[in-house]
Amino acid sequence: MFILTKIADLVQIPPSQFEQHSRVAIENNINAKYSNRVIQKIGLCICMYDLLWASEGLIGHGNGLVNVNVEFRIIVFRPFKGEILFGKISSASQDGLQIRTEFFEEISVSYKELPENTEYDHNEKAWVWVVDEERMHYDKNEMVRFQVLDETWDDQLPESGDQEAVDRAKSVSPYTLKGTMMKEGLGVCLWWD
């Protein structure tokens, strides 16, 4: 679920941070730049793990920023295909379930990936699994176990500079996961405890 990724980058430290120890200033700037950001084909960056190397700082002309070349490792959220994860149901629709974790909300389980004899209840706006005449609900905020099927990447850079393309790029998530609950033991955790 979590991996370490090595990154090399240029960090700029503003004069307002000169009173801090250089290692602390570098770490703060790396976390500000990368935390809670998606890097295409790598994953969702959580926080810096460790600093591997840093160059001497060079002061830039006119702005007073100190430029430091750094190499560091960062903790990244990117579950592998087939991995079993826990999450909570955030919403249900005729298309399936939306699931979230503590820090990631772009997880969907299509209605095709729910067990047989699962039907959508329009009155309750919830999916119901019917087993031997017993109706078991996929309720909102219920803890579920699901398996990762696939991941989808969407480049956030619009093809053209017009406002409509920019708005469309902002509305689409850069990284989404698709899951399944077809196997035994998957689904609402209370059913299997």
N, CA, C and O of each residue as an XYZ file, in Angstrom:
772
protein
N       0.819     -1.185      0.000
C       0.000      0.000      0.000
C       0.863      1.248      0.000
O       0.564      2.204     -0.716
N       1.926      1.256      0.789
C       2.822      2.403      0.834
C       4.184      1.981      0.285
O       4.685      0.900      0.594
N       4.767      2.848     -0.528
C       6.093      2.585     -1.085
C       6.984      3.800     -0.852
O       6.502      4.907     -0.613
N       8.297      3.569     -0.925
C       9.266      4.666     -0.864
C       9.731      4.959     -2.275
O      10.087      4.047     -3.022
N       9.727      6.235     -2.642
C      10.165      6.657     -3.970
C      11.272      7.693     -3.824
O      11.173      8.624     -3.024
N      12.327      7.514     -4.611
C      13.436      8.471     -4.578
C      13.200      9.563     -5.613
O      12.877      9.281     -6.767
N      13.367     10.825     -5.181
C      13.132     11.978     -6.042
C      14.308     12.941     -5.916
O      14.841     13.146     -4.826
N      14.705     13.527     -7.040
C      15.711     14.591     -7.058
C      15.009     15.858     -7.535
O      14.251     15.827     -8.504
N      15.264     16.977     -6.848
C      14.547     18.204     -7.165
C      15.355     19.408     -6.693
O      16.370     19.264     -6.011
N      14.889     20.593     -7.068
C      15.463     21.855     -6.610
C      14.499     22.446     -5.590
O      13.313     22.616     -5.871
N      15.016     22.756     -4.407
C      14.207     23.361     -3.351
C      14.644     24.807     -3.184
O      15.840     25.098     -3.156
N      13.678     25.716     -3.073
C      13.972     27.134     -2.881
C      13.536     27.550     -1.484
O      12.366     27.427     -1.125
N      14.491     28.046     -0.699
C      14.221     28.457      0.674
C      14.139     29.977      0.710
O      15.103     30.657      0.359
N      12.985     30.523      1.137
C      12.837     31.986      1.195
C      13.591     32.564      2.393
O      13.850     31.852      3.363
N      13.941     33.842      2.331
C      14.676     34.482      3.433
C      13.956     34.405      4.781
O      14.608     34.428      5.825
N      12.644     34.316      4.776
C      11.901     34.234      6.042
C      12.198     32.952      6.816
O      11.904     32.868      8.008
N      12.787     31.939      6.140
C      13.086     30.673      6.803
C      14.574     30.521      7.125
O      15.013     29.433      7.497
N      15.354     31.595      6.986
C      16.799     31.491      7.218
C      17.153     31.213      8.677
O      18.219     30.664      8.955
N      16.267     31.586      9.621
C      16.596     31.354     11.022
C      16.457     29.874     11.394
O      16.971     29.447     12.428
N      15.760     29.081     10.553
C      15.617     27.646     10.812
C      16.900     26.910     10.443
O      17.681     27.376      9.613
N      17.106     25.762     11.068
C      18.213     24.892     10.669
C      17.978     24.498      9.214
O      16.835     24.260      8.825
N      19.023     24.424      8.408
C      18.855     24.186      6.967
C      18.122     22.877      6.677
O      17.313     22.823      5.751
N      18.387     21.826      7.446
C      17.714     20.542      7.222
C      16.202     20.671      7.467
O      15.404     20.097      6.727
N      15.814     21.419      8.498
C      14.393     21.626      8.806
C      13.732     22.447      7.704
O      12.615     22.135      7.290
N      14.399     23.483      7.230
C      13.849     24.322      6.163
C      13.680     23.517      4.873
O      12.678     23.667      4.174
N      14.647     22.674      4.561
C      14.552     21.839      3.355
C      13.382     20.870      3.487
O      12.589     20.727      2.557
N      13.268     20.200      4.643
C      12.182     19.241      4.856
C      10.816     19.917      4.782
O       9.892     19.377      4.174
N      10.681     21.087      5.391
C       9.406     21.813      5.348
C       9.018     22.188      3.914
O       7.848     22.090      3.544
N       9.983     22.610      3.117
C       9.698     22.986      1.734
C       9.356     21.775      0.867
O       8.498     21.863     -0.012
N      10.018     20.655      1.109
C       9.694     19.426      0.367
C       8.281     18.974      0.711
O       7.500     18.643     -0.181
N       7.945     18.957      2.005
C       6.595     18.542      2.405
C       5.532     19.491      1.871
O       4.460     19.044      1.463
N       5.809     20.793      1.866
C       4.850     21.758      1.333
C       4.625     21.545     -0.169
O       3.515     21.725     -0.669
N       5.678     21.163     -0.874
C       5.585     20.996     -2.327
C       4.934     19.670     -2.725
O       4.187     19.623     -3.702
N       5.206     18.589     -1.979
C       4.793     17.252     -2.410
C       3.642     16.633     -1.632
O       2.890     15.848     -2.209
N       3.466     16.942     -0.360
C       2.430     16.275      0.450
C       1.044     16.514     -0.135
O       0.687     17.623     -0.531
N       0.282     15.429     -0.171
C      -1.093     15.453     -0.680
C      -1.160     15.804     -2.169
O      -2.150     16.374     -2.627
N      -0.128     15.470     -2.910
C      -0.095     15.675     -4.362
C       0.067     14.317     -5.047
O       0.703     13.408     -4.514
N      -0.516     14.201     -6.225
C      -0.383     12.983     -7.016
C       0.690     13.201     -8.071
O       0.651     14.175     -8.823
N       1.648     12.282     -8.117
C       2.648     12.272     -9.181
C       2.229     11.162    -10.141
O       2.060     10.011     -9.739
N       2.064     11.520    -11.406
C       1.596     10.564    -12.401
C       2.446      9.302    -12.419
O       3.675      9.364    -12.425
N       1.768      8.151    -12.426
C       2.361      6.812    -12.493
C       3.218      6.474    -11.266
O       3.911      5.456    -11.266
N       3.184      7.316    -10.215
C       3.900      7.015     -8.967
C       2.907      6.842     -7.832
O       2.932      5.813     -7.156
N       2.029      7.820     -7.598
C       1.013      7.690     -6.568
C       0.783      8.980     -5.806
O       1.254     10.046     -6.202
N       0.047      8.867     -4.697
C      -0.280      9.996     -3.839
C       0.824     10.158     -2.808
O       1.052      9.258     -2.000
N       1.513     11.294     -2.826
C       2.608     11.560     -1.894
C       2.039     11.863     -0.508
O       1.105     12.652     -0.371
N       2.605     11.236      0.505
C       2.153     11.437      1.878
C       3.081     12.427      2.581
O       2.635     13.501      2.985
N       4.356     12.088      2.734
C       5.322     12.986      3.374
C       6.736     12.509      3.073
O       6.946     11.382      2.623
N       7.702     13.390      3.331
C       9.107     13.041      3.126
C       9.529     11.999      4.160
O       9.172     12.099      5.334
N      10.287     11.003      3.716
C      10.777      9.955      4.609
C      12.159     10.306      5.140
O      12.386     10.322      6.350
N      13.091     10.588      4.214
C      14.427     11.009      4.640
C      15.123     11.783      3.528
O      14.790     11.663      2.349
N      16.095     12.577      3.943
C      16.900     13.378      3.022
C      18.179     12.612      2.739
O      18.937     12.314      3.662
N      18.431     12.287      1.474
C      19.611     11.503      1.108
C      20.824     12.380      0.827
O      21.951     12.031      1.179
N      20.578     13.538      0.179
C      21.695     14.393     -0.221
C      21.170     15.806     -0.457
O      20.053     15.992     -0.939
N      21.983     16.788     -0.115
C      21.649     18.194     -0.396
C      22.922     18.928     -0.788
O      23.974     18.731     -0.180
N      22.821     19.778     -1.810
C      23.970     20.561     -2.262
C      24.127     21.799     -1.387
O      23.299     22.070     -0.516
N      25.196     22.543     -1.630
C      25.354     23.850     -0.985
C      24.302     24.787     -1.562
O      23.977     24.706     -2.747
N      23.777     25.666     -0.737
C      22.767     26.604     -1.203
C      23.377     27.740     -1.996
O      24.423     28.272     -1.623
N      22.731     28.114     -3.086
C      23.156     29.236     -3.900
C      22.044     30.287     -3.907
O      20.884     29.973     -4.176
N      22.408     31.533     -3.611
C      21.428     32.607     -3.556
C      21.126     33.082     -4.971
O      22.037     33.383     -5.743
N      19.830     33.146     -5.306
C      19.412     33.572     -6.629
C      19.452     35.090     -6.755
O      19.333     35.805     -5.761
N      19.621     35.576     -7.978
C      19.659     37.020     -8.237
C      18.290     37.646     -8.049
O      17.296     37.132     -8.562
N      18.230     38.729     -7.334
C      17.029     39.549     -7.255
C      15.976     39.133     -6.249
O      15.259     39.988     -5.729
N      15.860     37.847     -5.960
C      14.775     37.429     -5.067
C      15.256     36.964     -3.692
O      14.447     36.872     -2.769
N      16.526     36.674     -3.529
C      17.082     36.271     -2.246
C      16.789     34.836     -1.860
O      17.154     34.407     -0.765
N      16.133     34.079     -2.740
C      15.861     32.669     -2.444
C      17.148     31.859     -2.508
O      17.989     32.088     -3.377
N      17.300     30.907     -1.581
C      18.440     29.997     -1.611
C      18.006     28.743     -2.358
O      17.050     28.078     -1.959
N      18.710     28.421     -3.444
C      18.414     27.248     -4.263
C      19.296     26.088     -3.826
O      20.522     26.197     -3.814
N      18.653     24.963     -3.461
C      19.370     23.784     -2.997
C      18.908     22.583     -3.816
O      17.714     22.289     -3.865
N      19.844     21.888     -4.459
C      19.524     20.630     -5.144
C      19.480     19.535     -4.083
O      20.401     19.407     -3.277
N      18.418     18.755     -4.087
C      18.251     17.719     -3.072
C      17.882     16.390     -3.712
O      17.356     16.333     -4.823
N      18.171     15.334     -2.984
C      17.725     13.992     -3.328
C      17.144     13.419     -2.046
O      17.798     13.429     -1.003
N      15.923     12.924     -2.120
C      15.223     12.467     -0.928
C      14.300     11.313     -1.274
O      14.035     11.040     -2.445
N      13.810     10.632     -0.231
C      12.806      9.587     -0.410
C      11.501     10.068      0.213
O      11.489     10.730      1.251
N      10.409      9.716     -0.451
C       9.094     10.150     -0.006
C       8.178      8.929      0.112
O       8.285      7.984     -0.670
N       7.278      8.961      1.098
C       6.301      7.885      1.280
C       5.134      8.152      0.337
O       4.570      9.247      0.323
N       4.777      7.131     -0.455
C       3.748      7.261     -1.482
C       2.686      6.185     -1.282
O       3.004      5.022     -1.036
N       1.420      6.589     -1.392
C       0.300      5.644     -1.349
C       0.029      5.160     -2.763
O      -0.377      5.940     -3.624
N       0.254      3.862     -3.005
C      -0.071      3.245     -4.281
C      -0.239      1.745     -4.054
O       0.725      0.984     -4.132
N      -1.479      1.328     -3.771
C      -1.704     -0.099     -3.553
C      -1.515     -0.888     -4.845
O      -1.769     -0.380     -5.937
N      -1.070     -2.131     -4.709
C      -0.870     -2.963     -5.889
C      -2.167     -3.679     -6.241
O      -3.048     -3.841     -5.396
N      -2.273     -4.102     -7.485
C      -3.470     -4.805     -7.944
C      -3.582     -6.123     -7.182
O      -2.613     -6.875     -7.068
N      -4.766     -6.387     -6.668
C      -5.004     -7.596     -5.897
C      -4.892     -7.389     -4.391
O      -5.236     -8.285     -3.620
N      -4.418     -6.222     -3.961
C      -4.266     -5.952     -2.533
C      -5.642     -5.750     -1.888
O      -6.538     -5.158     -2.489
N      -5.796     -6.247     -0.665
C      -7.024     -6.092      0.098
C      -6.880     -4.873      0.998
O      -5.907     -4.764      1.744
N      -7.845     -3.951      0.934
C      -7.827     -2.727      1.732
C      -9.127     -2.572      2.501
O     -10.139     -3.193      2.172
N      -9.085     -1.735      3.529
C     -10.260     -1.368      4.290
C     -10.643      0.062      3.951
O      -9.776      0.887      3.661
N     -11.928      0.361      3.986
C     -12.412      1.711      3.766
C     -13.830      1.837      4.283
O     -14.411      0.874      4.784
N     -14.381      3.029      4.158
C     -15.767      3.270      4.555
C     -16.566      3.693      3.334
O     -16.056      4.390      2.456
N     -17.823      3.266      3.284
C     -18.697      3.641      2.181
C     -19.054      5.114      2.341
O     -19.602      5.515      3.368
N     -18.744      5.916      1.331
C     -19.084      7.347      1.398
C     -20.402      7.649      0.697
O     -21.109      8.579      1.085
N     -20.744      6.868     -0.338
C     -22.029      7.057     -1.014
C     -22.342      5.846     -1.876
O     -21.468      5.040     -2.196
N     -23.614      5.741     -2.244
C     -24.061      4.653     -3.117
C     -24.958      5.236     -4.198
O     -25.727      6.165     -3.952
N     -24.849      4.682     -5.387
C     -25.718      5.086     -6.499
C     -25.994      3.843     -7.333
O     -25.511      2.755     -7.016
N     -26.767      4.004     -8.393
C     -27.062      2.860     -9.258
C     -25.810      2.333     -9.947
O     -25.788      1.188    -10.398
N     -24.765      3.158    -10.032
C     -23.516      2.733    -10.672
C     -22.651      1.879     -9.753
O     -21.809      1.120    -10.231
N     -22.847      1.992     -8.428
C     -22.043      1.225     -7.492
C     -21.796      1.996     -6.214
O     -22.603      2.832     -5.808
N     -20.652      1.698     -5.575
C     -20.298      2.304     -4.293
C     -19.078      3.205     -4.429
O     -18.168      2.918     -5.206
N     -19.065      4.287     -3.673
C     -17.877      5.135     -3.530
C     -17.323      4.860     -2.137
O     -18.065      4.863     -1.154
N     -16.019      4.623     -2.059
C     -15.365      4.267     -0.801
C     -14.251      5.261     -0.529
O     -13.638      5.797     -1.453
N     -13.996      5.503      0.761
C     -12.914      6.402      1.165
C     -12.105      5.746      2.276
O     -12.602      4.893      3.013
N     -10.858      6.161      2.376
C     -10.017      5.797      3.509
C      -9.805      7.068      4.322
O     -10.441      8.088      4.056
N      -8.921      7.014      5.304
C      -8.652      8.188      6.144
C      -8.129      9.370      5.323
O      -8.362     10.522      5.690
N      -7.422      9.098      4.211
C      -6.753     10.162      3.467
C      -6.969     10.099      1.961
O      -6.417     10.924      1.233
N      -7.756      9.143      1.474
C      -7.954      8.984      0.034
C      -9.423      8.671     -0.235
O      -9.996      7.768      0.374
N     -10.034      9.435     -1.162
C     -11.470      9.304     -1.387
C     -11.860      8.807     -2.773
O     -13.048      8.621     -3.038
N     -10.929      8.594     -3.632
C     -11.247      8.278     -5.032
C     -11.209      6.771     -5.290
O     -10.394      6.290     -6.077
N     -12.106      6.024     -4.614
C     -12.194      4.571     -4.767
C     -13.628      4.238     -5.149
O     -14.567      4.683     -4.488
N     -13.799      3.470     -6.195
C     -15.151      3.084     -6.621
C     -15.227      1.575     -6.810
O     -14.268      0.928     -7.232
N     -16.402      1.035     -6.483
C     -16.711     -0.374     -6.726
C     -17.964     -0.382     -7.592
O     -19.039      0.018     -7.145
N     -17.824     -0.833     -8.815
C     -18.944     -0.876     -9.754
C     -19.976     -1.893     -9.282
O     -19.644     -2.847     -8.578
N     -21.224     -1.684     -9.672
C     -22.280     -2.645     -9.322
C     -21.977     -4.035     -9.881
O     -22.437     -5.040     -9.340
N     -21.207     -4.088    -10.960
C     -20.835     -5.378    -11.553
C     -19.837     -6.135    -10.684
O     -19.661     -7.343    -10.849
N     -19.181     -5.429     -9.755
C     -18.179     -6.043     -8.880
C     -18.726     -6.346     -7.483
O     -17.964     -6.644     -6.564
N     -20.058     -6.266     -7.330
C     -20.704     -6.669     -6.079
C     -21.168     -8.116     -6.236
O     -21.351     -8.577     -7.363
N     -21.365     -8.852     -5.120
C     -21.753    -10.275     -5.219
C     -23.075    -10.477     -5.943
O     -23.867     -9.548     -6.094
N     -23.299    -11.717     -6.390
C     -24.567    -12.065     -7.030
C     -25.704    -11.799     -6.051
O     -25.500    -11.796     -4.837
N     -26.889    -11.579     -6.580
C     -28.090    -11.296     -5.788
C     -27.980     -9.985     -5.012
O     -28.597     -9.830     -3.958
N     -27.196     -9.048     -5.531
C     -27.122     -7.716     -4.924
C     -27.984     -6.782     -5.755
O     -27.880     -6.752     -6.982
N     -28.837     -6.021     -5.080
C     -29.759     -5.132     -5.780
C     -29.724     -3.744     -5.147
O     -29.375     -3.579     -3.978
N     -30.094     -2.763     -5.948
C     -30.110     -1.386     -5.467
C     -31.495     -1.057     -4.935
O     -32.487     -1.226     -5.643
N     -31.571     -0.586     -3.689
C     -32.827     -0.167     -3.068
C     -32.969      1.344     -3.265
O     -32.244      2.123     -2.645
N     -33.898      1.754     -4.123
C     -34.067      3.173     -4.449
C     -34.586      3.980     -3.265
O     -34.248      5.156     -3.126
N     -35.403      3.367     -2.410
C     -35.947      4.080     -1.254
C     -34.853      4.419     -0.240
O     -34.811      5.530      0.289
N     -33.972      3.456      0.026
C     -32.906      3.669      1.016
C     -31.628      4.222      0.389
O     -30.708      4.633      1.096
N     -31.581      4.227     -0.944
C     -30.385      4.666     -1.673
C     -29.155      3.886     -1.187
O     -28.123      4.460     -0.839
N     -29.306      2.567     -1.179
C     -28.235      1.685     -0.711
C     -28.319      0.363     -1.471
O     -29.379     -0.016     -1.970
N     -27.188     -0.329     -1.549
C     -27.145     -1.651     -2.150
C     -27.465     -2.677     -1.078
O     -27.092     -2.512      0.083
N     -28.167     -3.750     -1.479
C     -28.582     -4.799     -0.547
C     -28.187     -6.139     -1.146
O     -28.470     -6.422     -2.310
N     -27.525     -6.966     -0.330
C     -27.148     -8.315     -0.748
C     -28.155     -9.269     -0.125
O     -28.273     -9.341      1.099
N     -28.887    -10.007     -0.970
C     -29.913    -10.932     -0.499
C     -29.319    -12.337     -0.480
O     -28.953    -12.893     -1.515
N     -29.233    -12.907      0.756
C     -28.690    -14.257      0.937
C     -29.694    -15.052      1.769
O     -29.953    -14.717      2.925
N     -30.256    -16.105      1.179
C     -31.223    -16.965      1.871
C     -32.342    -16.140      2.524
O     -32.625    -16.299      3.712
N     -32.963    -15.275      1.752
C     -34.064    -14.432      2.222
C     -33.640    -13.335      3.211
O     -34.478    -12.530      3.618
N     -32.379    -13.286      3.599
C     -31.897    -12.247      4.515
C     -31.315    -11.096      3.703
O     -30.546    -11.307      2.765
N     -31.696     -9.871      4.081
C     -31.241     -8.672      3.361
C     -30.112     -8.009      4.157
O     -30.317     -7.547      5.280
N     -28.937     -7.971      3.566
C     -27.777     -7.358      4.222
C     -27.410     -6.093      3.450
O     -27.152     -6.144      2.247
N     -27.390     -4.953      4.153
C     -27.229     -3.640      3.534
C     -25.774     -3.179      3.505
O     -24.992     -3.445      4.418
N     -25.443     -2.480      2.427
C     -24.184     -1.733      2.325
C     -24.513     -0.300      2.754
O     -24.783      0.555      1.911
N     -24.491     -0.042      4.052
C     -24.889      1.267      4.571
C     -23.761      2.281      4.483
O     -22.580      1.934      4.489
N     -24.163      3.549      4.401
C     -23.197      4.650      4.381
C     -22.391      4.645      5.684
O     -22.931      4.375      6.756
N     -21.094      4.948      5.576
C     -20.127      4.992      6.680
C     -19.828      3.624      7.283
O     -19.193      3.543      8.334
N     -20.271      2.552      6.637
C     -19.974      1.196      7.106
C     -18.561      0.813      6.661
O     -18.164      1.101      5.532
N     -17.798      0.158      7.560
C     -16.444     -0.299      7.232
C     -16.545     -1.510      6.303
O     -17.260     -2.470      6.590
N     -15.814     -1.447      5.181
C     -15.829     -2.533      4.202
C     -14.409     -2.981      3.875
O     -13.436     -2.254      4.075
N     -14.331     -4.189      3.371
C     -13.074     -4.767      2.890
C     -13.251     -4.969      1.391
O     -14.250     -5.541      0.956
N     -12.289     -4.502      0.597
C     -12.383     -4.634     -0.853
C     -11.011     -4.974     -1.429
O      -9.986     -4.787     -0.772
N     -11.005     -5.466     -2.644
C      -9.767     -5.814     -3.334
C      -9.554     -4.845     -4.489
O     -10.483     -4.540     -5.237
N      -8.317     -4.362     -4.628
C      -7.982     -3.419     -5.695
C      -7.931     -4.167     -7.030
O      -7.205     -5.150     -7.179
N      -8.712     -3.682     -7.989
C      -8.735     -4.274     -9.331
C      -7.830     -3.529    -10.299
O      -7.072     -4.135    -11.056
N      -7.922     -2.209    -10.264
C      -7.218     -1.405    -11.256
C      -7.038      0.013    -10.733
O      -7.692      0.428     -9.775
N      -6.144      0.745    -11.377
C      -5.933      2.153    -11.069
C      -6.035      2.949    -12.365
O      -5.695      2.455    -13.440
N      -6.506      4.187    -12.250
C      -6.672      5.050    -13.417
C      -5.928      6.354    -13.167
O      -6.056      6.962    -12.104
N      -5.148      6.774    -14.160
C      -4.399      8.029    -14.080
C      -5.001      9.002    -15.075
O      -5.332      8.622    -16.198
N      -5.145     10.259    -14.667
C      -5.636     11.292    -15.566
C      -4.706     12.490    -15.468
O      -4.568     13.097    -14.407
N      -4.071     12.823    -16.581
C      -3.158     13.959    -16.606
C      -3.957     15.240    -16.407
O      -4.944     15.467    -17.107
N      -3.546     16.075    -15.467
C      -4.281     17.275    -15.120
C      -4.002     18.449    -16.049
O      -4.678     19.473    -15.950
N      -3.041     18.335    -16.935
C      -2.744     19.435    -17.851
C      -3.765     19.442    -18.985
O      -3.890     18.452    -19.707
N      -4.492     20.534    -19.150
C      -5.469     20.595    -20.244
C      -4.752     20.669    -21.588
O      -3.662     21.231    -21.697
N      -5.392     20.083    -22.624
C      -4.791     20.077    -23.962
C      -4.711     21.486    -24.552
O      -3.762     21.820    -25.261
N      -5.706     22.293    -24.253
C      -5.701     23.659    -24.781
C      -5.782     24.635    -23.607
O      -6.038     24.234    -22.471
N      -5.569     25.882    -23.884
C      -5.531     26.894    -22.838
C      -6.875     27.511    -22.498
O      -6.948     28.383    -21.632
N      -7.966     27.068    -23.177
C      -9.254     27.703    -22.896
C      -9.795     27.293    -21.516
O      -9.415     26.256    -20.973
N     -10.668     28.108    -20.971
C     -11.172     27.939    -19.605
C     -11.957     26.642    -19.439
O     -11.909     26.025    -18.376
N     -12.678     26.224    -20.477
C     -13.470     24.996    -20.398
C     -12.567     23.778    -20.192
O     -12.894     22.896    -19.397
N     -11.429     23.719    -20.903
C     -10.490     22.612    -20.741
C      -9.847     22.619    -19.352
O      -9.608     21.560    -18.773
N      -9.570     23.804    -18.822
C      -8.987     23.930    -17.484
C      -9.986     23.455    -16.434
O      -9.613     22.735    -15.508
N     -11.253     23.851    -16.567
C     -12.291     23.433    -15.622
C     -12.508     21.925    -15.660
O     -12.699     21.301    -14.617
N     -12.481     21.327    -16.867
C     -12.646     19.877    -16.987
C     -11.491     19.150    -16.312
O     -11.703     18.142    -15.638
N     -10.264     19.652    -16.487
C      -9.100     19.028    -15.870
C      -9.182     19.088    -14.348
O      -8.764     18.152    -13.667
N      -9.720     20.187    -13.810
C      -9.852     20.327    -12.355
C     -10.939     19.418    -11.794
O     -10.854     19.003    -10.637
N     -11.959     19.099    -12.592
C     -13.072     18.290    -12.096
C     -12.771     16.793    -12.076
O     -13.463     16.040    -11.391
N     -11.769     16.354    -12.804
C     -11.421     14.939    -12.874
C     -10.269     14.654    -11.910
O      -9.279     15.385    -11.872
N     -10.415     13.597    -11.147
C      -9.377     13.221    -10.185
C      -8.137     12.696    -10.921
O      -8.276     11.953    -11.893
N      -6.931     13.068    -10.477
C      -5.728     12.603    -11.164
C      -5.422     11.121    -10.933
O      -4.703     10.508    -11.722
N      -5.971     10.536     -9.842
C      -5.666      9.139     -9.512
C      -6.887      8.507     -8.860
O      -7.354      8.986     -7.827
N      -7.406      7.438     -9.449
C      -8.552      6.733     -8.885
C      -8.265      5.240     -8.832
O      -7.489      4.707     -9.625
N      -8.906      4.586     -7.885
C      -8.800      3.132     -7.737
C     -10.154      2.504     -8.021
O     -11.197      3.063     -7.685
N     -10.119      1.324     -8.649
C     -11.330      0.546     -8.873
C     -11.188     -0.734     -8.067
O     -10.138     -1.376     -8.078
N     -12.271     -1.103     -7.356
C     -12.215     -2.273     -6.492
C     -13.306     -3.278     -6.794
O     -14.188     -3.039     -7.618
N     -13.226     -4.423     -6.100
C     -14.222     -5.477     -6.221
C     -14.553     -6.005     -4.833
O     -13.743     -5.922     -3.910
N     -15.764     -6.552     -4.701
C     -16.198     -7.215     -3.474
C     -16.794     -8.581     -3.812
O     -17.673     -9.067     -3.101
N     -16.320     -9.200     -4.895
C     -16.888    -10.457     -5.381
C     -16.419    -11.678     -4.590
O     -17.123    -12.688     -4.573
N     -15.267    -11.623     -3.940
C     -14.729    -12.801     -3.266
C     -15.261    -12.914     -1.844
O     -15.707    -11.932     -1.249
N     -15.205    -14.120     -1.319
C     -15.647    -14.363      0.054
C     -14.758    -13.607      1.033
O     -13.538    -13.562      0.871
N     -15.373    -13.019      2.039
C     -14.621    -12.243      3.026
C     -14.575    -10.759      2.701
O     -14.182     -9.951      3.543
N     -14.974    -10.391      1.485
C     -15.014     -8.992      1.104
C     -16.412     -8.433      1.321
O     -17.386     -9.184      1.358
N     -16.508     -7.147      1.463
C     -17.787     -6.499      1.710
C     -17.794     -5.887      3.094
O     -16.740     -5.551      3.634
N     -18.975     -5.742      3.670
C     -19.112     -5.125      4.990
C     -18.425     -6.017      6.031
O     -18.705     -7.213      6.110
N     -17.529     -5.431      6.826
C     -16.722     -6.204      7.777
C     -17.574     -6.898      8.827
O     -17.220     -7.989      9.275
N     -18.697     -6.293      9.236
C     -19.558     -6.904     10.270
C     -20.137     -8.250      9.822
O     -20.454     -9.101     10.653
N     -20.274     -8.437      8.505
C     -20.815     -9.705      8.024
C     -19.881    -10.866      8.294
O     -20.337    -11.993      8.485
N     -18.595    -10.613      8.313
C     -17.604    -11.686      8.379
C     -16.983    -11.837      9.761
O     -16.230    -12.782      9.993
N     -17.281    -10.928     10.681
C     -16.704    -11.040     12.034
C     -17.438    -12.102     12.856
O     -17.092    -12.334     14.015
